[in-house]
Amino acid sequence: MEKQEFMVELDGVIGTIHTYTRNPFMMGYTRELKRAVKHDDLDKIKIILDKVISWYNEEIDKIKNDEYIFNKNMHEKAYFILKEYRQAIQ
């Protein structure tokens, strides 16, 4: 995935995360991720992606199994996009 495509998807990814959590760390990570992408700060992007992906690693099974989560497929897509972009910027 290239940067331009990731930028197109980023608001959706962030919005999806925010439908699930108001965790202050995640709120900060997503805000900073958007800023880092805008400013081409590759080191910061990698750090934040690692943190957000790690959070999803812990939460994705809970999300999938929670009967009250209405947008499970959007979380799976967001998680995939984050991992795909992180792999692309190795």
C-alpha positions in Angstrom: 0.0 0.0 0.0 1.3 3.4 -0.9 1.1 6.5 1.2 -1.6 8.2 -0.9 -3.9 5.2 -0.6 -3.2 5.0 3.2 -4.1 8.7 3.5 -7.4 8.1 1.7 -8.2 5.2 4.2 -6.8 6.9 7.3 -10.0 8.8 8.4 -12.0 5.6 8.1 -9.5 3.7 10.1 -9.4 6.3 12.8 -13.2 6.7 12.8 -13.6 3.0 13.2 -11.2 2.9 16.2 -13.1 5.8 17.8 -16.4 4.0 17.6 -15.0 1.3 19.9 -12.8 3.2 22.3 -12.2 6.5 23.9 -8.9 5.3 25.5 -6.8 8.4 25.9 -3.7 6.6 24.5 -5.5 5.5 21.4 -7.0 9.0 20.9 -3.5 10.4 21.1 -2.0 7.8 18.8 -4.6 8.3 16.1 -4.3 12.1 16.3 -0.5 11.9 16.1 -0.6 9.3 13.3 -2.6 11.6 11.1 -0.2 14.5 11.8 2.9 12.3 11.2 1.5 11.1 7.9 0.7 14.6 6.8 4.3 15.7 7.7 6.0 12.6 6.2 7.5 11.7 9.6 8.3 8.1 8.8 10.0 7.3 12.2 7.0 8.5 14.1 4.6 6.8 11.7 6.3 3.5 12.4 6.2 3.9 16.2 2.6 4.8 16.2 1.6 2.1 13.8 3.3 -0.5 16.0 1.4 0.8 19.0 -2.0 0.8 17.3 -1.4 -2.6 15.7 -0.4 -3.9 19.1 -3.6 -2.5 20.6 -5.6 -4.2 17.8 -3.7 -7.5 18.4 -5.1 -7.4 22.0 -8.6 -6.2 21.1 -9.6 -7.8 17.8 -10.9 -11.1 19.3 -12.9 -9.1 21.8 -14.4 -7.0 19.0 -15.2 -10.1 16.9 -17.0 -11.8 19.8 -18.9 -8.8 21.2 -22.5 -9.1 20.3 -22.9 -5.3 20.7 -20.2 -4.3 18.2 -22.1 -3.5 15.0 -19.1 -2.8 12.7 -16.9 -5.9 13.1 -16.1 -5.9 9.4 -14.9 -2.3 9.6 -12.5 -3.2 12.4 -11.1 -6.1 10.5 -10.6 -3.8 7.5 -9.0 -1.1 9.6 -6.7 -3.7 11.2 -5.7 -5.1 7.8 -5.0 -1.6 6.4 -2.8 -0.7 9.4 -0.8 -3.9 9.1 -0.5 -3.6 5.3 0.8 -0.1 5.4 3.2 -0.9 8.2 4.6 -3.8 6.2 4.9 -1.5 3.1 7.1 1.0 5.0 9.6 -1.5 6.5 
